[in-house]
Amino acid sequence: MKPTSLNARLRHADAKRPDFPGEHLLVLGAGAVLLLMAGRSRSLVGRTLAGMAGSALVGRAASGTGGLARVVGALAGRRRW
């Protein structure tokens, strides 16, 4: 069954594509830069847009394809106490 909504189709296509090493770190860095820009912007619109985009990228880095959540989970699975 094919996903019907645009969001579902994008998520499905993203889940199928291959991951490249360090992708989540690049996305995290871009999100951090946007959040810094949001803090320095003088306009309300600029702060809002940069803050929203930065937050979305940081969330993507944490949970998306090859995200930090998966990396941390893999490392926690290897840890022996």
C-alpha positions as a Markdown table, in Angstrom:
| # | Residue | x | y | z |
|---|---|---|---|---|
| 1 | Met | 0.0 | 0.0 | 0.0 |
| 2 | Lys | 1.4 | 3.4 | -1.0 |
| 3 | Pro | 1.4 | 6.3 | 1.4 |
| 4 | Thr | -1.2 | 8.9 | 0.4 |
| 5 | Ser | -0.2 | 12.2 | 2.1 |
| 6 | Leu | 2.8 | 14.2 | 0.9 |
| 7 | Asn | 4.3 | 13.9 | 4.4 |
| 8 | Ala | 3.9 | 10.2 | 4.4 |
| 9 | Arg | 5.4 | 9.8 | 0.9 |
| 10 | Leu | 8.4 | 12.0 | 1.9 |
| 11 | Arg | 9.0 | 10.0 | 5.1 |
| 12 | His | 8.8 | 6.7 | 3.1 |
| 13 | Ala | 11.3 | 7.9 | 0.5 |
| 14 | Asp | 13.6 | 9.2 | 3.2 |
| 15 | Ala | 13.5 | 5.9 | 5.1 |
| 16 | Lys | 14.4 | 4.0 | 1.9 |
| 17 | Arg | 17.4 | 6.1 | 0.8 |
| 18 | Pro | 21.0 | 5.2 | 1.8 |
| 19 | Asp | 22.6 | 7.0 | 4.7 |
| 20 | Phe | 25.9 | 8.7 | 4.4 |
| 21 | Pro | 28.4 | 8.8 | 7.3 |
| 22 | Gly | 28.3 | 11.9 | 9.4 |
| 23 | Glu | 24.9 | 13.1 | 8.0 |
| 24 | His | 23.4 | 13.6 | 11.4 |
| 25 | Leu | 26.4 | 15.7 | 12.5 |
| 26 | Leu | 26.1 | 18.0 | 9.5 |
| 27 | Val | 22.4 | 18.5 | 10.1 |
| 28 | Leu | 23.1 | 19.1 | 13.8 |
| 29 | Gly | 25.7 | 21.7 | 12.9 |
| 30 | Ala | 23.4 | 23.5 | 10.4 |
| 31 | Gly | 20.6 | 23.5 | 13.1 |
| 32 | Ala | 23.0 | 25.0 | 15.7 |
| 33 | Val | 24.1 | 27.7 | 13.3 |
| 34 | Leu | 20.5 | 28.6 | 12.5 |
| 35 | Leu | 19.7 | 28.7 | 16.3 |
| 36 | Leu | 22.7 | 31.1 | 16.8 |
| 37 | Met | 21.5 | 33.2 | 13.9 |
| 38 | Ala | 18.0 | 33.3 | 15.5 |
| 39 | Gly | 19.5 | 34.7 | 18.7 |
| 40 | Arg | 21.4 | 37.4 | 16.9 |
| 41 | Ser | 18.6 | 38.5 | 14.5 |
| 42 | Arg | 17.0 | 41.9 | 15.1 |
| 43 | Ser | 13.7 | 41.2 | 13.4 |
| 44 | Leu | 11.0 | 39.1 | 14.9 |
| 45 | Val | 10.4 | 37.3 | 11.6 |
| 46 | Gly | 14.0 | 36.5 | 11.2 |
| 47 | Arg | 14.3 | 35.1 | 14.7 |
| 48 | Thr | 11.1 | 33.1 | 14.3 |
| 49 | Leu | 12.1 | 31.6 | 10.9 |
| 50 | Ala | 15.7 | 30.8 | 11.9 |
| 51 | Gly | 14.6 | 29.4 | 15.2 |
| 52 | Met | 12.0 | 27.2 | 13.7 |
| 53 | Ala | 14.3 | 25.9 | 11.0 |
| 54 | Gly | 17.1 | 25.4 | 13.5 |
| 55 | Ser | 14.9 | 23.5 | 15.8 |
| 56 | Ala | 13.6 | 21.3 | 13.0 |
| 57 | Leu | 17.2 | 20.4 | 11.9 |
| 58 | Val | 18.3 | 19.6 | 15.5 |
| 59 | Gly | 15.3 | 17.4 | 15.9 |
| 60 | Arg | 16.0 | 15.8 | 12.6 |
| 61 | Ala | 19.6 | 15.1 | 13.6 |
| 62 | Ala | 18.4 | 13.5 | 16.8 |
| 63 | Ser | 15.7 | 11.3 | 15.4 |
| 64 | Gly | 16.0 | 11.1 | 11.6 |
| 65 | Thr | 17.7 | 8.6 | 9.3 |
| 66 | Gly | 21.1 | 7.8 | 10.8 |
| 67 | Gly | 20.1 | 10.1 | 13.7 |
| 68 | Leu | 21.8 | 10.5 | 17.0 |
| 69 | Ala | 19.2 | 8.5 | 18.8 |
| 70 | Arg | 20.1 | 5.4 | 16.8 |
| 71 | Val | 23.9 | 6.0 | 17.3 |
| 72 | Val | 23.4 | 6.4 | 21.1 |
| 73 | Gly | 21.2 | 3.3 | 21.2 |
| 74 | Ala | 23.8 | 1.3 | 19.3 |
| 75 | Leu | 26.6 | 2.5 | 21.7 |
| 76 | Ala | 24.4 | 1.7 | 24.7 |
| 77 | Gly | 23.8 | -1.8 | 23.4 |
| 78 | Arg | 27.6 | -2.4 | 23.3 |
| 79 | Arg | 28.3 | -1.1 | 26.7 |
| 80 | Arg | 29.1 | -3.8 | 29.3 |
| 81 | Trp | 28.7 | -2.8 | 33.0 |
